[in-house]
């Protein structure tokens, strides 16, 4: 009974994201207590929970289904960074917004994508593998891609960013996978609740970033919303289309669409705060991204859930 309640709370993640964003803009003090340092801790908890649900087989699945896993990962790190840079250039975004948009577009798939894939009746196992592989690759690719696309706006220390991602991403996931390997019974019991805990920390991160940057967000709400929405709409659409052109069935196409369209916005927020502190606006696209991709992903899941 309790597990079902937590599962329902997890599946309502998009609703919590929207509510938290609205509350943070209306009543910032409700989330300002969370603090910048807590974002890193929160990400660690989220990725530890992700690791508890993973096994070595999830990483080895890429060897069994290289084309299916590979297409999602390749699209993730090609389509989204190009879209982020192109939209920033097309909209002539201010430096901070452009850098933030590029940064979140260079992040790996978000853990929330696995929930949305489940709701969309797509391939959950494939989604988990895509997220796991893209998260590992992000240690190297996110800093390099950010430096390549955002370097025209501001100097980017790719090496410092790589070290940050390693400690924030790899260590928690590796710990979770290890615990799952040697203490599988305990890990299985904890993993029932870890998705809900992950959702809780994600919305706290979103709430804090939205609250801390309330005035800047409201001042640029029009162009900011348009740019972030276009980024994710492009990711969902091109992810599905290119997977379809590659000859995959509907289940894989849906999975690729969701994996490409949904980013790890929490990681983007943490990196923006740590490495682009001189650009206060850089974190705002990351926060808005978390809300936007959940709304769009949930809408697609609702449509696809009605189809076979």
GIVENKA-V977660 format. One line per field, one symbol per residue. ss: DSSP state (H for helix, E for strand, - for the rest). psi: psi as a letter, one per 40 degrees, with the letter a starting at -180 (. if undefined). A space follows every 50 residues. Layout:
BEGIN
ss = ???
psi = ???
END
This chain:
BEGIN
ss = -HHHHHHHHHH-HHHHHHHHHHHHHH-HHH-----HHHHHHHHHHHHHHH HH---HHHHHHHHH-HHHHHHHHHHHHHHHHHHHHHHHHH----HHHHHH HHHHH---E--HHHHHHHH----HHHHHHHHHHHHHHHHHHHHHHHHHHH -------HHHHHHHHHHHHHHHHHHHHHHHHH-HHHHHHHHHHHHHHHHH HHHHHHHHHHHH-HHHHHH-HHHHHHHHHHHHHHHHHHHHHHHHH----H HHHHHHHHHHH-E-HHHHHHHHHHH------HHHHHHHHHHHHHHHHHHH HHHHH---
psi = dddddddddddeddddddddddddddgdedeeddiddddddddddddddd ddeiiddddeddddgdddddddddddedddddddddddddefiidddddd dddddeiiiidedddddddefagdddddddddddddddddddddddddde dddihhgddddddddddddddddddddddddefdddddddededdddddd ddddddddddddfddddddfdddddddddddddddddddddddddeeiid dddddddddddhigddddddddddefdegdededdddddddddddddddd dddddei.
END
